[in-house]
Amino acid sequence: MAASRSGVGAEAAGDSARKPPRARTPFPVAAATLVGLIILWQIVVIVFNVPNFLLPSPVSILRDMIATWRELLRTTAVTSYETLLGFALSVMIGVPLAVALAASKAFERAVYPLIVASQAIPKVSVAPLFLVWFGYGLKPKIIIVVLVTFFPIVINSVVGLKSLSHNMLNLARSMGATSTQVFWRFQLPNALPGIFAGLKVASVLAIIGAIVAEFVGADSGLGYVIMNAAADINVPHQFSAVVLLSVIGMVFFWIIERIEKICLPWHISVRRDRIDA
């Protein structure tokens, strides 16, 4: 009986050892930290009697968001649409461009330095030119978002596409794989972690691009709300728009992260059995 019990215990211990540990999510800890910072913020404003036009309290910001929720909802939809459209266009441009750069050394030598040099130009300085060329509609805003976001997509995609090991490449060729098969079955899957890393960075930068465009010239959007609130010295309303911008960025980032986990269940960054420190 004792032997059987010990055998069952050993089997159970083996099963528990074979089960992958549950993936730990940082969201509960991050939410608790955020709540703590908000409480500390409220206390500081009350204790030091900080004027509302210098630093509004979280309660003041919440009141403003409730009072102006219709306007904020409409402008949030405008900024989200600009961000999503520009981000999608940058993906459609950046990934094929990265494939071309990784496939041709001559093309890389001719184009890659120009891509890097284009990022040294402040987008705020060229945004007025886009307004002159394309007007005050949606087009200049989309172009600015693309200019801000396509660079990390291209760079990370190129790095991923070039990271296929020579041993894997030689193995594929020894098995008679064509160049097309090598790309779709070996090179692209190997590059997906790098591509998604670029997409996650670009998803946050897209918000910055949309706001830069709205600062320069717009009649709607959260950037327009911030500019008007600054002119009226309505600091709580400015903070309301900033909070919503942060929420949009977090949602976009989370969507890309979820897609990454669906597409890359085999990668160490999303596997449940990874070893976390």
DRENZATOR-280932 format. One record per residue (C-alpha): x negated, y negated, z negated; residue in three letters; residue number from 1. Coordinates in steps of 0.25 Angstrom, whole numbers. Each point is the difference from the previous one (the first is absolute). Layout:
BEGIN
<site><x>X</x><y>Y</y><z>Z</z><residu>ALA</residu><num>NUM</num></site>
...
***
This chain:
BEGIN
<site><x>0</x><y>0</y><z>0</z><residu>MET</residu><num>1</num></site>
<site><x>-11</x><y>-10</y><z>-4</z><residu>ALA</residu><num>2</num></site>
<site><x>-7</x><y>4</y><z>13</z><residu>ALA</residu><num>3</num></site>
<site><x>12</x><y>-3</y><z>8</z><residu>SER</residu><num>4</num></site>
<site><x>2</x><y>-13</y><z>-7</z><residu>ARG</residu><num>5</num></site>
<site><x>-14</x><y>-4</y><z>3</z><residu>SER</residu><num>6</num></site>
<site><x>1</x><y>4</y><z>14</z><residu>GLY</residu><num>7</num></site>
<site><x>13</x><y>-8</y><z>2</z><residu>VAL</residu><num>8</num></site>
<site><x>-7</x><y>-12</y><z>-7</z><residu>GLY</residu><num>9</num></site>
<site><x>-12</x><y>1</y><z>9</z><residu>ALA</residu><num>10</num></site>
<site><x>9</x><y>1</y><z>12</z><residu>GLU</residu><num>11</num></site>
<site><x>8</x><y>-13</y><z>-4</z><residu>ALA</residu><num>12</num></site>
<site><x>-13</x><y>-7</y><z>-3</z><residu>ALA</residu><num>13</num></site>
<site><x>-5</x><y>4</y><z>14</z><residu>GLY</residu><num>14</num></site>
<site><x>13</x><y>-5</y><z>6</z><residu>ASP</residu><num>15</num></site>
<site><x>-1</x><y>-13</y><z>-7</z><residu>SER</residu><num>16</num></site>
<site><x>-15</x><y>-2</y><z>4</z><residu>ALA</residu><num>17</num></site>
<site><x>4</x><y>3</y><z>15</z><residu>ARG</residu><num>18</num></site>
<site><x>11</x><y>-11</y><z>-1</z><residu>LYS</residu><num>19</num></site>
<site><x>-4</x><y>-13</y><z>5</z><residu>PRO</residu><num>20</num></site>
<site><x>1</x><y>-11</y><z>-10</z><residu>PRO</residu><num>21</num></site>
<site><x>11</x><y>-10</y><z>2</z><residu>ARG</residu><num>22</num></site>
<site><x>-3</x><y>-13</y><z>8</z><residu>ALA</residu><num>23</num></site>
<site><x>-2</x><y>-11</y><z>-10</z><residu>ARG</residu><num>24</num></site>
<site><x>7</x><y>-13</y><z>5</z><residu>THR</residu><num>25</num></site>
<site><x>-5</x><y>-14</y><z>-5</z><residu>PRO</residu><num>26</num></site>
<site><x>13</x><y>-7</y><z>1</z><residu>PHE</residu><num>27</num></site>
<site><x>5</x><y>3</y><z>-14</z><residu>PRO</residu><num>28</num></site>
<site><x>-13</x><y>-6</y><z>-5</z><residu>VAL</residu><num>29</num></site>
<site><x>0</x><y>-11</y><z>9</z><residu>ALA</residu><num>30</num></site>
<site><x>14</x><y>-4</y><z>-3</z><residu>ALA</residu><num>31</num></site>
<site><x>-3</x><y>0</y><z>-15</z><residu>ALA</residu><num>32</num></site>
<site><x>-12</x><y>-9</y><z>3</z><residu>THR</residu><num>33</num></site>
<site><x>9</x><y>-9</y><z>8</z><residu>LEU</residu><num>34</num></site>
<site><x>10</x><y>-1</y><z>-11</z><residu>VAL</residu><num>35</num></site>
<site><x>-10</x><y>-3</y><z>-10</z><residu>GLY</residu><num>36</num></site>
<site><x>-7</x><y>-11</y><z>8</z><residu>LEU</residu><num>37</num></site>
<site><x>14</x><y>-6</y><z>3</z><residu>ILE</residu><num>38</num></site>
<site><x>3</x><y>0</y><z>-15</z><residu>ILE</residu><num>39</num></site>
<site><x>-14</x><y>-6</y><z>-3</z><residu>LEU</residu><num>40</num></site>
<site><x>3</x><y>-11</y><z>11</z><residu>TRP</residu><num>41</num></site>
<site><x>13</x><y>-4</y><z>-7</z><residu>GLN</residu><num>42</num></site>
<site><x>-6</x><y>-1</y><z>-14</z><residu>ILE</residu><num>43</num></site>
<site><x>-11</x><y>-9</y><z>5</z><residu>VAL</residu><num>44</num></site>
<site><x>10</x><y>-9</y><z>7</z><residu>VAL</residu><num>45</num></site>
<site><x>8</x><y>-1</y><z>-13</z><residu>ILE</residu><num>46</num></site>
<site><x>-11</x><y>-1</y><z>-10</z><residu>VAL</residu><num>47</num></site>
<site><x>-8</x><y>-11</y><z>8</z><residu>PHE</residu><num>48</num></site>
<site><x>12</x><y>-7</y><z>5</z><residu>ASN</residu><num>49</num></site>
<site><x>-5</x><y>1</y><z>15</z><residu>VAL</residu><num>50</num></site>
<site><x>9</x><y>-10</y><z>9</z><residu>PRO</residu><num>51</num></site>
<site><x>8</x><y>7</y><z>10</z><residu>ASN</residu><num>52</num></site>
<site><x>-6</x><y>-7</y><z>11</z><residu>PHE</residu><num>53</num></site>
<site><x>-14</x><y>5</y><z>-3</z><residu>LEU</residu><num>54</num></site>
<site><x>3</x><y>15</y><z>-4</z><residu>LEU</residu><num>55</num></site>
<site><x>15</x><y>4</y><z>0</z><residu>PRO</residu><num>56</num></site>
<site><x>3</x><y>12</y><z>-10</z><residu>SER</residu><num>57</num></site>
<site><x>5</x><y>13</y><z>6</z><residu>PRO</residu><num>58</num></site>
<site><x>14</x><y>-3</y><z>-5</z><residu>VAL</residu><num>59</num></site>
<site><x>0</x><y>-13</y><z>8</z><residu>SER</residu><num>60</num></site>
<site><x>-4</x><y>7</y><z>12</z><residu>ILE</residu><num>61</num></site>
<site><x>10</x><y>11</y><z>-2</z><residu>LEU</residu><num>62</num></site>
<site><x>11</x><y>-11</y><z>-2</z><residu>ARG</residu><num>63</num></site>
<site><x>-5</x><y>-6</y><z>13</z><residu>ASP</residu><num>64</num></site>
<site><x>1</x><y>13</y><z>8</z><residu>MET</residu><num>65</num></site>
<site><x>14</x><y>3</y><z>-5</z><residu>ILE</residu><num>66</num></site>
<site><x>5</x><y>-14</y><z>3</z><residu>ALA</residu><num>67</num></site>
<site><x>-6</x><y>0</y><z>14</z><residu>THR</residu><num>68</num></site>
<site><x>1</x><y>15</y><z>4</z><residu>TRP</residu><num>69</num></site>
<site><x>7</x><y>-3</y><z>13</z><residu>ARG</residu><num>70</num></site>
<site><x>-11</x><y>-9</y><z>5</z><residu>GLU</residu><num>71</num></site>
<site><x>-11</x><y>9</y><z>-5</z><residu>LEU</residu><num>72</num></site>
<site><x>7</x><y>12</y><z>6</z><residu>LEU</residu><num>73</num></site>
<site><x>1</x><y>-6</y><z>14</z><residu>ARG</residu><num>74</num></site>
<site><x>-14</x><y>-6</y><z>0</z><residu>THR</residu><num>75</num></site>
<site><x>-6</x><y>14</y><z>-5</z><residu>THR</residu><num>76</num></site>
<site><x>7</x><y>7</y><z>12</z><residu>ALA</residu><num>77</num></site>
<site><x>-6</x><y>-10</y><z>9</z><residu>VAL</residu><num>78</num></site>
<site><x>-14</x><y>1</y><z>-5</z><residu>THR</residu><num>79</num></site>
<site><x>1</x><y>15</y><z>-1</z><residu>SER</residu><num>80</num></site>
<site><x>5</x><y>1</y><z>15</z><residu>TYR</residu><num>81</num></site>
<site><x>-12</x><y>-8</y><z>4</z><residu>GLU</residu><num>82</num></site>
<site><x>-10</x><y>8</y><z>-8</z><residu>THR</residu><num>83</num></site>
<site><x>6</x><y>14</y><z>5</z><residu>LEU</residu><num>84</num></site>
<site><x>0</x><y>-5</y><z>14</z><residu>LEU</residu><num>85</num></site>
<site><x>-14</x><y>-5</y><z>0</z><residu>GLY</residu><num>86</num></site>
<site><x>-5</x><y>12</y><z>-8</z><residu>PHE</residu><num>87</num></site>
<site><x>6</x><y>10</y><z>10</z><residu>ALA</residu><num>88</num></site>
<site><x>-6</x><y>-8</y><z>12</z><residu>LEU</residu><num>89</num></site>
<site><x>-14</x><y>0</y><z>-7</z><residu>SER</residu><num>90</num></site>
<site><x>1</x><y>15</y><z>-1</z><residu>VAL</residu><num>91</num></site>
<site><x>4</x><y>2</y><z>14</z><residu>MET</residu><num>92</num></site>
<site><x>-12</x><y>-9</y><z>4</z><residu>ILE</residu><num>93</num></site>
<site><x>-10</x><y>4</y><z>-10</z><residu>GLY</residu><num>94</num></site>
<site><x>0</x><y>15</y><z>0</z><residu>VAL</residu><num>95</num></site>
<site><x>-1</x><y>2</y><z>15</z><residu>PRO</residu><num>96</num></site>
<site><x>-11</x><y>-11</y><z>0</z><residu>LEU</residu><num>97</num></site>
<site><x>-8</x><y>8</y><z>-11</z><residu>ALA</residu><num>98</num></site>
<site><x>2</x><y>13</y><z>9</z><residu>VAL</residu><num>99</num></site>
<site><x>-7</x><y>-8</y><z>12</z><residu>ALA</residu><num>100</num></site>
<site><x>-11</x><y>-5</y><z>-9</z><residu>LEU</residu><num>101</num></site>
<site><x>-3</x><y>14</y><z>-5</z><residu>ALA</residu><num>102</num></site>
<site><x>1</x><y>6</y><z>13</z><residu>ALA</residu><num>103</num></site>
<site><x>-9</x><y>-9</y><z>8</z><residu>SER</residu><num>104</num></site>
<site><x>-13</x><y>-6</y><z>-5</z><residu>LYS</residu><num>105</num></site>
<site><x>-1</x><y>-10</y><z>11</z><residu>ALA</residu><num>106</num></site>
<site><x>14</x><y>-5</y><z>-3</z><residu>PHE</residu><num>107</num></site>
<site><x>-4</x><y>-1</y><z>-15</z><residu>GLU</residu><num>108</num></site>
<site><x>-12</x><y>-8</y><z>3</z><residu>ARG</residu><num>109</num></site>
<site><x>8</x><y>-10</y><z>9</z><residu>ALA</residu><num>110</num></site>
<site><x>12</x><y>-1</y><z>-9</z><residu>VAL</residu><num>111</num></site>
<site><x>-3</x><y>3</y><z>-15</z><residu>TYR</residu><num>112</num></site>
<site><x>-9</x><y>-13</y><z>-2</z><residu>PRO</residu><num>113</num></site>
<site><x>12</x><y>-8</y><z>5</z><residu>LEU</residu><num>114</num></site>
<site><x>9</x><y>6</y><z>-9</z><residu>ILE</residu><num>115</num></site>
<site><x>-9</x><y>-2</y><z>-12</z><residu>VAL</residu><num>116</num></site>
<site><x>-2</x><y>-15</y><z>4</z><residu>ALA</residu><num>117</num></site>
<site><x>15</x><y>-2</y><z>2</z><residu>SER</residu><num>118</num></site>
<site><x>2</x><y>3</y><z>-15</z><residu>GLN</residu><num>119</num></site>
<site><x>-10</x><y>-11</y><z>-4</z><residu>ALA</residu><num>120</num></site>
<site><x>10</x><y>-11</y><z>6</z><residu>ILE</residu><num>121</num></site>
<site><x>10</x><y>-4</y><z>-11</z><residu>PRO</residu><num>122</num></site>
<site><x>14</x><y>3</y><z>4</z><residu>LYS</residu><num>123</num></site>
<site><x>5</x><y>-13</y><z>-6</z><residu>VAL</residu><num>124</num></site>
<site><x>-9</x><y>-8</y><z>10</z><residu>SER</residu><num>125</num></site>
<site><x>6</x><y>7</y><z>13</z><residu>VAL</residu><num>126</num></site>
<site><x>15</x><y>1</y><z>-5</z><residu>ALA</residu><num>127</num></site>
<site><x>3</x><y>-14</y><z>4</z><residu>PRO</residu><num>128</num></site>
<site><x>-5</x><y>3</y><z>14</z><residu>LEU</residu><num>129</num></site>
<site><x>10</x><y>12</y><z>1</z><residu>PHE</residu><num>130</num></site>
<site><x>11</x><y>-9</y><z>-4</z><residu>LEU</residu><num>131</num></site>
<site><x>-4</x><y>-9</y><z>12</z><residu>VAL</residu><num>132</num></site>
<site><x>-1</x><y>11</y><z>9</z><residu>TRP</residu><num>133</num></site>
<site><x>12</x><y>9</y><z>-4</z><residu>PHE</residu><num>134</num></site>
<site><x>9</x><y>-10</y><z>-8</z><residu>GLY</residu><num>135</num></site>
<site><x>6</x><y>2</y><z>-14</z><residu>TYR</residu><num>136</num></site>
<site><x>7</x><y>13</y><z>3</z><residu>GLY</residu><num>137</num></site>
<site><x>-4</x><y>14</y><z>-4</z><residu>LEU</residu><num>138</num></site>
<site><x>-11</x><y>2</y><z>10</z><residu>LYS</residu><num>139</num></site>
<site><x>-11</x><y>-8</y><z>-7</z><residu>PRO</residu><num>140</num></site>
<site><x>3</x><y>6</y><z>-13</z><residu>LYS</residu><num>141</num></site>
<site><x>-1</x><y>14</y><z>5</z><residu>ILE</residu><num>142</num></site>
<site><x>-13</x><y>-3</y><z>7</z><residu>ILE</residu><num>143</num></site>
<site><x>-6</x><y>-5</y><z>-13</z><residu>ILE</residu><num>144</num></site>
<site><x>4</x><y>12</y><z>-7</z><residu>VAL</residu><num>145</num></site>
<site><x>-6</x><y>9</y><z>10</z><residu>VAL</residu><num>146</num></site>
<site><x>-13</x><y>-8</y><z>0</z><residu>LEU</residu><num>147</num></site>
<site><x>-1</x><y>1</y><z>-15</z><residu>VAL</residu><num>148</num></site>
<site><x>4</x><y>15</y><z>-1</z><residu>THR</residu><num>149</num></site>
<site><x>-6</x><y>7</y><z>12</z><residu>PHE</residu><num>150</num></site>
<site><x>-15</x><y>-1</y><z>-4</z><residu>PHE</residu><num>151</num></site>
<site><x>1</x><y>9</y><z>-12</z><residu>PRO</residu><num>152</num></site>
<site><x>8</x><y>10</y><z>8</z><residu>ILE</residu><num>153</num></site>
<site><x>-11</x><y>0</y><z>11</z><residu>VAL</residu><num>154</num></site>
<site><x>-12</x><y>1</y><z>-9</z><residu>ILE</residu><num>155</num></site>
<site><x>5</x><y>11</y><z>-9</z><residu>ASN</residu><num>156</num></site>
<site><x>6</x><y>8</y><z>13</z><residu>SER</residu><num>157</num></site>
<site><x>-14</x><y>-1</y><z>7</z><residu>VAL</residu><num>158</num></site>
<site><x>-7</x><y>5</y><z>-13</z><residu>VAL</residu><num>159</num></site>
<site><x>10</x><y>11</y><z>-1</z><residu>GLY</residu><num>160</num></site>
<site><x>-1</x><y>4</y><z>15</z><residu>LEU</residu><num>161</num></site>
<site><x>-15</x><y>0</y><z>-1</z><residu>LYS</residu><num>162</num></site>
<site><x>-1</x><y>8</y><z>-13</z><residu>SER</residu><num>163</num></site>
<site><x>2</x><y>14</y><z>7</z><residu>LEU</residu><num>164</num></site>
<site><x>-12</x><y>8</y><z>-4</z><residu>SER</residu><num>165</num></site>
<site><x>-9</x><y>6</y><z>11</z><residu>HIS</residu><num>166</num></site>
<site><x>2</x><y>14</y><z>-5</z><residu>ASN</residu><num>167</num></site>
<site><x>15</x><y>-1</y><z>2</z><residu>MET</residu><num>168</num></site>
<site><x>-2</x><y>-6</y><z>13</z><residu>LEU</residu><num>169</num></site>
<site><x>-10</x><y>11</y><z>5</z><residu>ASN</residu><num>170</num></site>
<site><x>10</x><y>10</y><z>-6</z><residu>LEU</residu><num>171</num></site>
<site><x>12</x><y>-6</y><z>8</z><residu>ALA</residu><num>172</num></site>
<site><x>-9</x><y>0</y><z>13</z><residu>ARG</residu><num>173</num></site>
<site><x>-5</x><y>14</y><z>-2</z><residu>SER</residu><num>174</num></site>
<site><x>15</x><y>5</y><z>-1</z><residu>MET</residu><num>175</num></site>
<site><x>2</x><y>-7</y><z>14</z><residu>GLY</residu><num>176</num></site>
<site><x>8</x><y>-12</y><z>-5</z><residu>ALA</residu><num>177</num></site>
<site><x>2</x><y>-11</y><z>10</z><residu>THR</residu><num>178</num></site>
<site><x>-3</x><y>-14</y><z>-3</z><residu>SER</residu><num>179</num></site>
<site><x>15</x><y>-3</y><z>-2</z><residu>THR</residu><num>180</num></site>
<site><x>2</x><y>12</y><z>-9</z><residu>GLN</residu><num>181</num></site>
<site><x>-12</x><y>-4</y><z>-8</z><residu>VAL</residu><num>182</num></site>
<site><x>6</x><y>-14</y><z>-2</z><residu>PHE</residu><num>183</num></site>
<site><x>14</x><y>5</y><z>-4</z><residu>TRP</residu><num>184</num></site>
<site><x>-4</x><y>12</y><z>-8</z><residu>ARG</residu><num>185</num></site>
<site><x>-13</x><y>-4</y><z>-7</z><residu>PHE</residu><num>186</num></site>
<site><x>-3</x><y>-15</y><z>2</z><residu>GLN</residu><num>187</num></site>
<site><x>13</x><y>-6</y><z>-3</z><residu>LEU</residu><num>188</num></site>
<site><x>4</x><y>8</y><z>-12</z><residu>PRO</residu><num>189</num></site>
<site><x>-14</x><y>-2</y><z>-6</z><residu>ASN</residu><num>190</num></site>
<site><x>2</x><y>-15</y><z>3</z><residu>ALA</residu><num>191</num></site>
<site><x>14</x><y>-1</y><z>-7</z><residu>LEU</residu><num>192</num></site>
<site><x>-5</x><y>-3</y><z>-14</z><residu>PRO</residu><num>193</num></site>
<site><x>-8</x><y>-12</y><z>6</z><residu>GLY</residu><num>194</num></site>
<site><x>12</x><y>-5</y><z>8</z><residu>ILE</residu><num>195</num></site>
<site><x>9</x><y>0</y><z>-12</z><residu>PHE</residu><num>196</num></site>
<site><x>-10</x><y>-7</y><z>-8</z><residu>ALA</residu><num>197</num></site>
<site><x>0</x><y>-11</y><z>10</z><residu>GLY</residu><num>198</num></site>
<site><x>15</x><y>0</y><z>1</z><residu>LEU</residu><num>199</num></site>
<site><x>2</x><y>-2</y><z>-15</z><residu>LYS</residu><num>200</num></site>
<site><x>-10</x><y>-11</y><z>0</z><residu>VAL</residu><num>201</num></site>
<site><x>7</x><y>-7</y><z>12</z><residu>ALA</residu><num>202</num></site>
<site><x>14</x><y>2</y><z>-6</z><residu>SER</residu><num>203</num></site>
<site><x>-4</x><y>-10</y><z>-11</z><residu>VAL</residu><num>204</num></site>
<site><x>-7</x><y>-9</y><z>9</z><residu>LEU</residu><num>205</num></site>
<site><x>12</x><y>-1</y><z>9</z><residu>ALA</residu><num>206</num></site>
<site><x>7</x><y>-7</y><z>-11</z><residu>ILE</residu><num>207</num></site>
<site><x>-11</x><y>-11</y><z>-1</z><residu>ILE</residu><num>208</num></site>
<site><x>1</x><y>-1</y><z>15</z><residu>GLY</residu><num>209</num></site>
<site><x>15</x><y>-3</y><z>0</z><residu>ALA</residu><num>210</num></site>
<site><x>-2</x><y>-10</y><z>-11</z><residu>ILE</residu><num>211</num></site>
<site><x>-11</x><y>-7</y><z>7</z><residu>VAL</residu><num>212</num></site>
<site><x>8</x><y>-1</y><z>13</z><residu>ALA</residu><num>213</num></site>
<site><x>12</x><y>-6</y><z>-8</z><residu>GLU</residu><num>214</num></site>
<site><x>-8</x><y>-10</y><z>-7</z><residu>PHE</residu><num>215</num></site>
<site><x>-5</x><y>-6</y><z>13</z><residu>VAL</residu><num>216</num></site>
<site><x>14</x><y>-1</y><z>6</z><residu>GLY</residu><num>217</num></site>
<site><x>13</x><y>7</y><z>-3</z><residu>ALA</residu><num>218</num></site>
<site><x>14</x><y>-3</y><z>-4</z><residu>ASP</residu><num>219</num></site>
<site><x>3</x><y>13</y><z>-8</z><residu>SER</residu><num>220</num></site>
<site><x>-7</x><y>10</y><z>-8</z><residu>GLY</residu><num>221</num></site>
<site><x>-7</x><y>1</y><z>-13</z><residu>LEU</residu><num>222</num></site>
<site><x>-11</x><y>-8</y><z>4</z><residu>GLY</residu><num>223</num></site>
<site><x>9</x><y>-11</y><z>4</z><residu>TYR</residu><num>224</num></site>
<site><x>7</x><y>1</y><z>-13</z><residu>VAL</residu><num>225</num></site>
<site><x>-14</x><y>-2</y><z>-7</z><residu>ILE</residu><num>226</num></site>
<site><x>-3</x><y>-12</y><z>8</z><residu>MET</residu><num>227</num></site>
<site><x>14</x><y>-7</y><z>-3</z><residu>ASN</residu><num>228</num></site>
<site><x>-1</x><y>4</y><z>-15</z><residu>ALA</residu><num>229</num></site>
<site><x>-14</x><y>-6</y><z>-1</z><residu>ALA</residu><num>230</num></site>
<site><x>5</x><y>-13</y><z>6</z><residu>ALA</residu><num>231</num></site>
<site><x>11</x><y>-1</y><z>-10</z><residu>ASP</residu><num>232</num></site>
<site><x>-9</x><y>5</y><z>-11</z><residu>ILE</residu><num>233</num></site>
<site><x>9</x><y>11</y><z>-3</z><residu>ASN</residu><num>234</num></site>
<site><x>-10</x><y>10</y><z>-5</z><residu>VAL</residu><num>235</num></site>
<site><x>10</x><y>11</y><z>-5</z><residu>PRO</residu><num>236</num></site>
<site><x>5</x><y>1</y><z>14</z><residu>HIS</residu><num>237</num></site>
<site><x>-14</x><y>1</y><z>5</z><residu>GLN</residu><num>238</num></site>
<site><x>-3</x><y>11</y><z>-10</z><residu>PHE</residu><num>239</num></site>
<site><x>13</x><y>7</y><z>5</z><residu>SER</residu><num>240</num></site>
<site><x>-5</x><y>1</y><z>14</z><residu>ALA</residu><num>241</num></site>
<site><x>-14</x><y>5</y><z>-4</z><residu>VAL</residu><num>242</num></site>
<site><x>7</x><y>11</y><z>-8</z><residu>VAL</residu><num>243</num></site>
<site><x>8</x><y>4</y><z>12</z><residu>LEU</residu><num>244</num></site>
<site><x>-13</x><y>0</y><z>8</z><residu>LEU</residu><num>245</num></site>
<site><x>-7</x><y>9</y><z>-10</z><residu>SER</residu><num>246</num></site>
<site><x>12</x><y>9</y><z>1</z><residu>VAL</residu><num>247</num></site>
<site><x>0</x><y>1</y><z>15</z><residu>ILE</residu><num>248</num></site>
<site><x>-15</x><y>3</y><z>0</z><residu>GLY</residu><num>249</num></site>
<site><x>2</x><y>11</y><z>-10</z><residu>MET</residu><num>250</num></site>
<site><x>12</x><y>6</y><z>8</z><residu>VAL</residu><num>251</num></site>
<site><x>-8</x><y>0</y><z>13</z><residu>PHE</residu><num>252</num></site>
<site><x>-12</x><y>6</y><z>-7</z><residu>PHE</residu><num>253</num></site>
<site><x>8</x><y>11</y><z>-7</z><residu>TRP</residu><num>254</num></site>
<site><x>7</x><y>4</y><z>14</z><residu>ILE</residu><num>255</num></site>
<site><x>-14</x><y>2</y><z>6</z><residu>ILE</residu><num>256</num></site>
<site><x>-4</x><y>8</y><z>-11</z><residu>GLU</residu><num>257</num></site>
<site><x>12</x><y>9</y><z>0</z><residu>ARG</residu><num>258</num></site>
<site><x>-2</x><y>2</y><z>15</z><residu>ILE</residu><num>259</num></site>
<site><x>-15</x><y>3</y><z>-3</z><residu>GLU</residu><num>260</num></site>
<site><x>4</x><y>11</y><z>-10</z><residu>LYS</residu><num>261</num></site>
<site><x>10</x><y>6</y><z>10</z><residu>ILE</residu><num>262</num></site>
<site><x>-10</x><y>0</y><z>12</z><residu>CYS</residu><num>263</num></site>
<site><x>-12</x><y>4</y><z>-9</z><residu>LEU</residu><num>264</num></site>
<site><x>4</x><y>10</y><z>-10</z><residu>PRO</residu><num>265</num></site>
<site><x>-14</x><y>7</y><z>2</z><residu>TRP</residu><num>266</num></site>
<site><x>-9</x><y>-12</y><z>-3</z><residu>HIS</residu><num>267</num></site>
<site><x>-6</x><y>-1</y><z>-14</z><residu>ILE</residu><num>268</num></site>
<site><x>5</x><y>-14</y><z>-2</z><residu>SER</residu><num>269</num></site>
<site><x>15</x><y>5</y><z>0</z><residu>VAL</residu><num>270</num></site>
<site><x>-2</x><y>15</y><z>-5</z><residu>ARG</residu><num>271</num></site>
<site><x>6</x><y>3</y><z>-13</z><residu>ARG</residu><num>272</num></site>
<site><x>-12</x><y>9</y><z>-4</z><residu>ASP</residu><num>273</num></site>
<site><x>-10</x><y>-11</y><z>1</z><residu>ARG</residu><num>274</num></site>
<site><x>-9</x><y>-3</y><z>-12</z><residu>ILE</residu><num>275</num></site>
<site><x>3</x><y>-13</y><z>-6</z><residu>ASP</residu><num>276</num></site>
<site><x>-10</x><y>-7</y><z>-10</z><residu>ALA</residu><num>277</num></site>
***
